[in-house]
Amino acid sequence: MDAYSDGACSGNPGPGGWAFLIQWQEGVEEGSGGDPSTTNNRMELVGAREALAAFARRRKATQGLRLHVDSLNVIGWLSKGWKRNANPELYPPIDRLLRELSGVVEFVHVRGHQDSVGNNRVDRLAVEASRRYQRL
């Protein structure tokens, strides 16, 4: 199973958005949201968290997930246990999801704004969500 997540922010901090996309056998699931005052790193993490949560809700016991992200920070923070000084409140729910999905999640780095259809889609969704918060 392939999934994509991304975050966007206009200013840092500023209005931001996150998005995910999961390619289920029966179709595509997308989600997005945002925050009026946030950072890009936070939105990247929220996008990944929401993708993991959506996958955990629907997966079959044997399904694996390849979560494609364009942030090496997200891969380092979540799969390699890098130092987590920023956004500490996000890690406990993400860590619970990763324990629940132990052994079935693979993080894949994709170059942002390249030829990845899934990554380009979540980038557009995250930017659209960010723009909704710019108007508040």
C-alpha positions as semicolon CSV with decimal commas, in nm:
position;residue;x (nm);y (nm);z (nm)
1;M;0,000;0,000;0,000
2;D;0,136;0,342;-0,089
3;A;0,062;0,666;0,092
4;Y;0,190;1,021;0,059
5;S;0,194;1,307;0,307
6;D;0,309;1,667;0,297
7;G;0,297;1,995;0,480
8;A;0,305;2,357;0,368
9;C;0,340;2,689;0,542
10;S;0,319;3,049;0,426
11;G;0,576;3,212;0,647
12;N;0,746;3,011;0,917
13;P;0,556;3,051;1,143
14;G;0,244;3,138;0,951
15;P;-0,073;2,982;0,814
16;G;-0,008;2,619;0,727
17;G;-0,166;2,310;0,580
18;W;-0,111;1,935;0,579
19;A;-0,238;1,657;0,355
20;F;-0,222;1,285;0,297
21;L;-0,327;1,041;0,028
22;I;-0,357;0,661;0,060
23;Q;-0,392;0,440;-0,245
24;W;-0,622;0,162;-0,124
25;Q;-0,708;-0,127;-0,356
26;E;-1,063;0,007;-0,386
27;G;-0,966;0,369;-0,443
28;V;-0,789;0,675;-0,308
29;E;-0,846;0,832;0,034
30;E;-0,736;1,193;0,088
31;G;-0,736;1,418;0,390
32;S;-0,617;1,769;0,465
33;G;-0,637;2,043;0,724
34;G;-0,435;2,324;0,867
35;D;-0,361;2,578;1,132
36;P;-0,362;2,961;1,123
37;S;-0,025;2,988;1,300
38;T;0,220;2,702;1,264
39;T;0,548;2,592;1,112
40;N;0,635;2,387;0,806
41;N;0,796;2,111;1,016
42;R;0,483;2,083;1,228
43;M;0,260;2,052;0,921
44;E;0,491;1,786;0,771
45;L;0,461;1,584;1,093
46;V;0,083;1,628;1,116
47;G;0,044;1,510;0,757
48;A;0,246;1,197;0,833
49;R;0,053;1,138;1,158
50;E;-0,281;1,167;0,981
51;A;-0,170;0,927;0,705
52;L;-0,058;0,672;0,966
53;A;-0,384;0,710;1,160
54;A;-0,599;0,666;0,848
55;F;-0,400;0,357;0,750
56;A;-0,425;0,209;1,102
57;R;-0,805;0,249;1,101
58;R;-0,858;0,054;0,778
59;R;-0,567;-0,180;0,721
60;K;-0,589;-0,553;0,706
61;A;-0,352;-0,739;0,938
62;T;-0,107;-0,832;0,663
63;Q;-0,094;-0,500;0,479
64;G;0,225;-0,299;0,476
65;L;0,252;0,073;0,410
66;R;0,510;0,270;0,215
67;L;0,472;0,630;0,333
68;H;0,630;0,864;0,078
69;V;0,739;1,202;0,215
70;D;0,958;1,478;0,076
71;S;1,095;1,577;0,417
72;L;1,413;1,404;0,530
73;N;1,342;1,552;0,874
74;V;1,016;1,354;0,900
75;I;1,194;1,034;0,800
76;G;1,470;1,098;1,053
77;W;1,237;1,196;1,337
78;L;0,996;0,906;1,287
79;S;1,202;0,615;1,162
80;K;1,547;0,689;1,303
81;G;1,462;0,851;1,636
82;W;1,639;1,177;1,570
83;K;1,639;1,436;1,848
84;R;1,287;1,574;1,888
85;N;1,308;1,919;2,044
86;A;1,038;2,085;1,834
87;N;0,669;1,989;1,851
88;P;0,710;1,742;2,140
89;E;0,333;1,702;2,182
90;L;0,307;1,541;1,837
91;Y;0,536;1,248;1,911
92;P;0,335;1,044;2,167
93;P;0,041;0,981;1,929
94;I;0,279;0,918;1,638
95;D;0,486;0,679;1,850
96;R;0,169;0,489;1,950
97;L;0,075;0,452;1,583
98;L;0,424;0,334;1,490
99;R;0,416;0,075;1,771
100;E;0,072;-0,042;1,654
101;L;0,204;-0,065;1,298
102;S;0,540;-0,209;1,399
103;G;0,714;-0,379;1,111
104;V;0,464;-0,270;0,846
105;V;0,563;0,094;0,781
106;E;0,844;0,186;0,545
107;F;0,935;0,552;0,496
108;V;1,034;0,648;0,143
109;H;1,195;0,980;0,054
110;V;1,072;1,144;-0,265
111;R;1,209;1,464;-0,411
112;G;0,951;1,738;-0,373
113;H;0,801;1,897;-0,682
114;Q;0,938;1,627;-0,913
115;D;0,766;1,349;-1,107
116;S;0,580;1,185;-0,817
117;V;0,207;1,216;-0,891
118;G;0,116;1,129;-0,530
119;N;0,360;1,377;-0,379
120;N;0,250;1,652;-0,615
121;R;-0,114;1,587;-0,522
122;V;-0,056;1,611;-0,145
123;D;0,156;1,920;-0,199
124;R;-0,137;2,087;-0,379
125;L;-0,380;1,979;-0,105
126;A;-0,151;2,110;0,171
127;V;-0,102;2,444;-0,006
128;E;-0,480;2,476;-0,059
129;A;-0,538;2,406;0,311
130;S;-0,276;2,666;0,402
131;R;-0,447;2,924;0,181
132;R;-0,779;2,868;0,362
133;Y;-0,606;2,973;0,684
134;Q;-0,444;3,279;0,525
135;R;-0,790;3,430;0,489
136;L;-0,878;3,398;0,860
